[in-house]
Amino acid sequence: MRLRTPNARKLAALALALASLAAPPTAPADDLPNLDDAPGEGGRSVIARAAATGRANTLVTAVYLGALLDTLRSNGGPFTLFAPTDEAFARLPKEDLAALLRAENQGKLAEVLKYHVVPGRVTAAELTSQGRVETLNGGRLTVAANARGVAVDEATVIRADVACRNGVVHFIDRVLTPPRPDVVAFAAKNRFQTLVKAIKAAGLEDALRGDGPFTVLAPSDEAFRKLGHDTLDALLDSEDGRKKLAEILKLHVVPGKLTAQALREAKDVPTLAGVALKVEVHGHGLTVGGAPVTDADNEVGNGIVHAISAVIPPPKRADDILAVAAARGKFNVLAAALKAVGLDDPLRGDGPFTVLAPTDEAFARLGKDRLKELLKPANREVLARILKYHVVAGKASAREVVARGEVETLLGPKVRATIDDGRLVIGGAKVEATDVGASNGLIHAIDSVLIPE
C-alpha cells in the first residue's frame, strides 16, 4: 500500500494530538506522509519501515515537520536510523515535545532528528565495535554493549538490524538528545569548511573534539582563500606541509574558554603552539594576532569559537637565547661559562627560558683571578650553580617580574625584584636592558653576577 502525503490540516491536528498525549496514538495510514519514493524497488525506505510497525508515528510526524522526509525516503543514503518508538517520545515532558513540533522550531527539530541518523548501513555488531559514530548533525553517538543489549547514548536498542532499501533501522526506547556541537561539528555546519579540512589533515580532529575547553580563532573559508591555492595545497597535500599546518592551527587555539570581553581584557593570550598572541582593541573591534574578529562568542560544547577574517601566520623564528646574546657582542664570558658547564645546549632548546644575563663588564667586576678560577674544570659544579641562579623557567617579562616581586631560578632559590629610583633591580643587580626577545625566551641584561648563598 502506498502511503499518501497528508494535507496541512490533518498533519497539524496529528502533531497537536501527538504533542498533547502522554502516550501518542497510532495514526491511520491515510494520515501519514508518502514514505517511499520508489516503493517495491528493493523494499521500503528506513522511514517507511519504521512507520510500518505502527509504533513510530510520532517519529514520522517529526520527520515530516523537520523537513527530513525527502532524505530518509529517497534512494540515497544508505542511512542507519535510530528510531525512537512512540513510547520513547511519550517519556519526554509534554511541553518539550509540543515546543519541538512547533513550526518556528523546525531547525531545532531537524538537528534532533539528524542526531538519530548515521551515514551508512551499520549493523548493531558493527556499532559496538566502533564505539563512537558520527551523525548527520555532526555530533557523535556513544555505542556500547551492556546487559540489556546495545546502548546508544542514554537509549537502549529494543529491536536491531531491520533491513531497508536505503539502510537499516534500530528501534530505541528513548529520544536521543544531541549535545551542543563541539568545535569541529560547529565549524562543519557553518562557513568553516576549509578549517575542518585543515583540522583533519593536520591530525587535530580528535583533540578538538575532546573535552577542552578551547577558545578557537576560526578563519573563515574566505580567510583561507586569501592564502592562495598553491600555498593551501602545499599545506594540505604533503607530510611536511601538514606538520607546518598543525603548528599554524595550534596558533588559533587558546586553552580555556575566553569570551570576547575576556579577550578585550587580556593584552595577550597563550596558544597551543606555545606562542602568545597580541590582543588589540580598536573601538568596538578586536584583533587577535593581527586577525580581525568578525563574529564573536559562538558557544560550543567544548568551548567557544570566534570567527576571524585572516589566517594567523606563524611568527618569524628569531634566534635562540645564545644566538641573540652572541649577536649583542657583550655576553662573551657568559657564553663561555655556559659552554664550560654544559648549559649551552639546553638554552638552545624549546624552553621557554628567561635569562638574567650578566654582561662582560659584570663578570669583569668579579676580578680576573676569581673568574679564571671559576672557569677551571675543578670548579664546574660551583660555576653551574651560579649560572642556574641566572635562569628562570618560562617567559617572564620585566612587567611580570615586577608584578611577582620575585622569580624562582633553576637552582631553586628565588631572587627578589624591586624598583629602585625608577630602575628594575633583580637580586641586587641593576637591569641594563629588558625583554630582549629570542625564539625560546627572553633576556634581561644585568650589571653584576648574582652569587647564590
N, C-alpha and C positions, 0 to 999 in steps of 0.2 A: 504493500500500500504506500503510495507517495504522499508524504505529509505536506500540508499546504501552509503557505505563509499567512499568518493571521492578519486581520485588519487592525488598525490602530486602537479602536475602541476595545476589542476583545483582549488585545495584549495589555492595554493599560489596566483593564479590570483584573486580568490574571496576575499582573505584577502586584496590584494592590492587595489581592487576596493572599498571595504568597508571602508578602511582607507583613501581613497583619495576623497571620495564624501561627500558633506555636508549632503545629505540625502541618506543613504545606500539603494541600490536596493533590490528588492525581488529576492532572488536566486531561481532558479528552484529546484524542489525536488531532481533531479538527482545529483545536485552539493552539497547536504548536506550529512553529515555523517549518518551511520546507528545509529538511535537514540533509538532503543529498543532492549534489549537483548531477551526479551520474549514478542513480540507484540501479542496483542489479549488476553493475560492472565491477566485479571483484568484491562484492559485499557492500556493507553500509559504511558511512563515514564514522569517525570517532564520536561525533556529537549525536548522530542518529542511533548509533549503537547504545549510547548512554540513555537516550530517551526511550528506547525500546524496552528497557527494563521496567518502566513505569515508576521508577524510584528517583529520577533525576530531573523532575520537571522544573524545580527552582533553578537548577543549573542551566537548563535550556533557555528559560526566560532571561536569565542573567547574561548568557552568551549573546542572545539577540539584542538586548538593551545595551550591552557593552560593545556592540559593533564588531564582534569576533566571529560571528556566524559564518561569513564568507570564507574565512581562513579555515575553520575546522570542518566545513562540509566539502571543501574543494578536493581536487585530485592532487593538490600539492602535498607538502609535507615530506616524509611522514612525520607524525606527531605522537608523543606519548602524553595522554590526557589523564591527570589525576582528578577523577570525577567525584566531588562530594555528593552524597545522597541527599534526599530531601530532609532526612533526619539530621544530617550534618548541618544543613543550613538552619534547621529549627533550633540548634544549640546556640546560634548567635542571638544576642539581645534583639528583640523585635524592632526597637527603634534604630539599631545599627543597620539591620537588613533593609528596613524601609528607606533609610537615607541612601544606602548603597544603590538602590534600584531607581532613585530619582533621576530624571533626565539631566539635571545640572551636574550630577556626579558620574557621568558616563566615562570620563577619563580615569577616574579613580577605580571604577568598576572594572574597566579594561585592564588596568595594572594588576588588580587582584586576580582576575581570570588568567592573565598571561603567566602569573606565578604558578598556575596549575598545569602549564603546558611546557613540555621539554621537546626540543627539536630531535627528531629521530625516533626510531622504533626501539624502545628499550624495555626489555623484559624485567620482571621482578628480580630474577637472579643476577642480571647484569647491573641493575640498580645497586644492589647491596655490595657488589664487588667494586663499584666505582666510588661509593661513599658520598660523593657530592656531585650534583648535576646542575647545569645552568639552565634556567628557564627563559621563556620568551621575554620576560620583563627585565632580564639581566641579573636578577637575583639567583642565588644558588640554594638548592634544597639539600638538606642533610638526610641521607638514607642509611638505615641500619637494620639489621635483623634483630628481633627481640623475641621474647617468649610468646607473643601474640602473632608473630609473623614478620611483616615488614613495616617499619616505622618510617614515615616521611615527615620530617619536622615533628610537629606535635600530633600528627594524624597517624592512623593505622590503616593499612590496606586490608579491606574486608573481602575483596574479590580481585584477583590479579589476572593479568595476561589475557584480556578479552580482545581477540584479534579483530581488526577492522581493515577496510580497504586502504585507508590512508594513515594507518598507525596502530596503536594499541591503547586500551583503556585499563586503568587500575582504579577501582572504586574505593573511596576512602571515607572514614567516619567523621571527619572534621573538615571545616573550611580552613585552608591554609592562609595565614596572614603574612603578606610579604613584608620583610623588614625594609627600613629605609635603605635605598640603594647605596652600595659602597662607592668609593671614589671611581673605580673602573666602570661600574654599571652606570653611574650618573654620567660620566663622560661619554659612554657609548650611546646614551639616549639623547644627547644634546649635540652641540656643534664642536665636538672634540674628537672626531673620528680619527684624525691623524695622530693625535695624542694617544689614543687607545692602541693604534697600530704600533706606535713607538714603544709604549709601555710593554707590550707583548714581545716585540723584537728584542728589547733590552733585558728581558727576563725579570721584569719587576712586577708582573701582574699579581703573583701570589702575595708579595709583600704589601702592595697597595690595596689588596682585598682583605688584609689582616685587620686586627683589632684597632691598630693605631693608638690614639687618634693622630691624624695628619692634617696639616694645612697645605693644600695643593694650589700652587700658582699655575693655572691651566692655560697654556697657549691655545688660542682658537685655531681652527683649520686655516684661516687666513694668515695667522701669525706664522704657521709652518710654511705656507706658500711663499712667504717673503724670503725664506732661506734659499729658494731656488730648487728646481727639480734635481739638478745634478748633486747638490750638497745633500739634500734629503735622501736621495737614492744611495749615496755613498754611506750615509749613516745607517740605513736600514739593511743594506744588502751584503755587507762584509762583516767578518768577525771583528776586525779592528774597529770598523765603523760602529758596530753595536756596543762595543766596550766604551767608546767615546760617547755614544748616545746615552748609555746608562749614567755616565758621570754628568752629562748635561741635564738629564731628567732629575737626578738627585738634587741638582741646584734648585729645582722647582718644588721641592718637598721640605716643609718645615715641621719638625717634631712638635706635637701638641696641636691644640685647636685654637687658632688665633682669628678672631673676628676682624673686620676692617678697622673697628675702633681700637682693638688691641694692637694692630699693626701701626696705626697712627701714633700710638703712644710709645712705640719702640723705635729706636734710632737705627737698629739693625737686627736681623733675625738669623739664627743659625739654620743651616740646611743639612740634609743627609749627605751632601758632598763634602761636608767639613768646612765649607766656606760661608762666611756671614754675608748676607745681602743688605745693602743700604736701603733704608726706607725713607722716602721723601714725601712730604705733604705739599701739594700745590693748590691752595684754595680748598675747593671741595674735592679735588682729585688726589690720587695717590699713586706713587710708583714704588715698585719693589725690584731692586736690582736693575733699575732703569726701565723696567717694563710697566706701562700704564695698566692699572686695574680698571677693567671696563664693566665688570658685573661681580659684585662682592657678595659674600655671606650666603652662598648656596650650601646649606647644611646637608650632610650625607651621613650614612650610618656609622662611618668610622672617621669622621672629621668634618672638614669644611673646605669648600672649593671657591677660589677667587679666579675668575676669568681674566686673562691678560692678553694684550694685543701684540706682544712680541715674545719671541723665544729668548730667554736669558742666556747670553753667551758665557762659556767658561772663562774664568779670569785668566789674563795673560800670566803665564808662570814666571814669577820672579826667581832670582837665585835664592839658594838656601842661606841660612844664617851665616855660615862660614864664608860663603862666596861674597855675600853683601859686606861682611866685616872686612874681608881682604880688599874689596874694591875701595873701601874708605881709606885704606892706607895707614890707619893709626891703631890697628889692633894686631900687629905682627907678633908681639910677645904672647898675647892671649892665644893666637892660633898655634904657636909653637908649644905652649903649655898644654893645650887640649890634645894635640897630637902625641905629646910625650906620655900622657896617661891613658890614651885610647878613647877619649871622649869626642874626637873629631867625627868619626863615622856616625855615632848616634845623633849628633847635632846636624847631620845631613839627612836624617830620616824624616818621616812624615810629621812627627811632632803632634801638635804644635808645642813650641817652647818659647819662653821669654828669657832672654839672656841679659843679665846685668853685666855689661862688658867694660872691664877696666881698660882704659886707653894705654898706649905705650908709656905715656908720661906717668900714669898711675902706677904701673909696675916699676918704673924708674924710681919712684919715691920709696920703694922698699929697700933700695940700695943694691949696688952691683953684687956684692958678696952674698947677700941673702937670696937674691934672685938666682944666682948661679947655683947656690946650694939646693934650692927648691927644685931646680931642673935636673938634678942628678937622679939616676935610676934608683938609688937607695931611698930617695925621698918621694918616690912615685905615689905612695899611699897618702902622704901628707898633702902633696900638691893636688891629688884627686879630690880630697875633702874640701880644700879651699875652692876649687873650681866648681864642684857641685853646689857650693854655697852661693854661687852666682847664677844658677839655672833654676827657673821656675817652670813646672809642668803647666801647659796651657798657654793661652794667648792673653796676657794681662797688659792692657793699655795703661798709659800713665794715669788716665782718669780713673780706671778701675783700681789701680794700686792705691791711689789717694782715698778712694771710697772705702776700700777694705781696711786701710790703716796698717796692713802688714800682708806679707806674702810668704807662703811656705816654699822652701827651697828643696831641691832634690836630695840634699844632705839630710833634711828632716827639720832642723830648726827654722823658725820664721825670722824674717828681717822686717823691721818697722819702716813705715813710710810716713814722712811728715812734710809739711810745707814750712820752710824756713826763709823768712824775708822774701816771700814770693817765689821761692825756688824749691823744686822737688828734691828731697833728701831721702835716700834709701839705705838703711843700715849704717847711717853716718856719712855715706858718700854722696857728694853732690852730683846730680844728674845733669850731664852736659848736653845730651840730645835724647829726645824721647821718640818712641813709636817709629823706629826705623824698620820698615816693613821688609819681610822676606817671605819666601814661598812656604816656609814651615814655622813661622812665628814672628816675634818682634825682638828688637834690640833696644835697650836703654843704655847709652854710654855713660859711664861713671868715672869720677876723677880720682878714685883710690880703690885699692884692693881690699875686699872685705875678708876679715880673718875670723873664722868660727871659733867659739870658745872650746 
